[in-house]
Amino acid sequence: MTVSAIGHIAGAVFATELAACILSRKFIYQKKSYTRAVIAFEKAKARYEKTVASVTAKQSQQLQNDKKSQKSIDKDTKQMEWQEEEMKSAAADVARHHTSANFYQSIAFLLLYRVLATEYVGQVVAVLPFVPSTTFPFSLLIKMSFRGLTLPVENVPVSSDVKSPSQACAFVLIYMLCSFSIKLMVNMIAGTNPPKGADAGVGNLIDSKPGQQLMEKLGMNSEELQDARKVLGF
């Protein structure tokens, strides 16, 4: 196992993620536009939750023959629907800032991947601690771990620590593992997370009225959109 190579890859991922978090905070999340968007969302959310609580309380106390109470509930329900749309629009405004930050971060990591892939092309960066079999899912693991090596598997040099050439691990798998673990850790420490309720990312943009109108223009109705979101997980 090439400890220096793994350390170099992990360090590059750590430095890139940390720089992305710091720059995003400085140029996006500390700007007045983002602060105003968060405040607007928090106020809209508070108004909506207050109206929901009011409607729920009135519905529990309502008598079936109380027409005056029903009119009050209908009025509050319409207000609640309007406030829900307002909250979704505010959440979409917050999500736009985070989406732009994620976009620039993706570009940075794409460049990092290209640089590191060029540096470690054809090199065995690490060794799997076991000999994977050729059956699924280990066959998929072999393809991932061997991706980027120019030699056939059977021609990989075997040392005293390597029982089989199939244990060879190229740059791609190490980069993926570092990205998933280190990026998550750094983002938890130094990242800026959206407020609860505006943390659905693209989902917030789709839920907003402009997002719904755009989806309709693209020929997707609400049911198709919900089915697609379930499949994609947002």
Residue pairs with C-beta under 8 A, 6 or more apart in sequence:
1 126
1 127
1 161
2 123
2 124
2 125
2 126
5 120
5 123
5 125
5 126
5 174
6 125
6 126
6 174
9 116
9 120
9 125
9 171
9 174
9 175
9 178
10 178
10 182
12 112
12 116
13 109
13 112
13 175
13 178
13 179
13 182
13 183
14 182
14 186
16 108
16 109
16 112
17 105
17 182
17 183
17 186
17 187
18 186
18 190
19 108
20 101
20 104
20 105
20 108
21 186
21 187
21 190
21 191
21 192
22 190
24 101
24 104
24 105
24 191
24 192
25 190
25 192
28 34
28 97
28 100
28 101
29 97
29 101
29 192
33 97
34 94
34 97
37 90
37 93
37 94
37 96
37 97
38 94
38 194
38 195
38 198
40 90
40 93
41 87
41 90
41 91
41 93
41 94
41 195
41 197
41 198
42 195
43 90
44 83
44 86
44 87
44 89
44 90
45 87
45 90
45 197
47 83
47 86
47 87
48 80
48 83
48 84
48 86
48 87
51 76
51 79
51 80
51 83
52 80
54 76
55 73
55 76
55 77
55 80
58 69
58 72
58 73
58 76
59 73
61 69
62 69
62 70
62 73
63 69
85 209
87 197
88 204
88 207
88 208
88 209
89 208
89 209
89 210
90 198
91 197
91 198
91 200
91 204
91 207
91 208
92 204
92 205
92 207
92 208
92 210
92 211
94 194
94 195
94 198
94 204
95 194
95 198
95 200
95 201
95 202
95 204
95 205
96 205
98 194
98 201
99 201
99 202
99 205
102 201
109 179
113 175
116 171
116 175
117 148
117 171
117 172
117 175
120 148
120 170
120 171
121 148
121 150
121 171
122 148
122 149
122 150
122 151
123 149
123 170
123 171
124 149
124 156
124 157
124 168
124 169
124 170
125 169
125 170
125 171
125 174
126 169
126 173
126 174
127 161
127 162
127 167
127 168
127 169
128 141
128 145
128 166
128 167
128 168
128 169
130 167
131 163
131 164
131 166
131 167
132 138
132 139
132 141
132 142
132 145
132 166
132 167
133 139
134 142
134 166
142 153
142 166
144 172
144 173
144 176
145 168
145 169
145 170
145 172
145 173
146 153
146 166
146 168
146 169
146 170
147 170
147 172
147 173
148 170
148 171
148 172
149 156
149 168
149 170
153 165
153 166
153 168
154 165
155 165
156 165
156 168
158 164
158 165
162 168
193 199
198 204
200 207
200 234
201 234
202 234
203 229
203 234
205 211
206 212
206 215
206 225
206 229
212 222
212 225
215 225
220 228
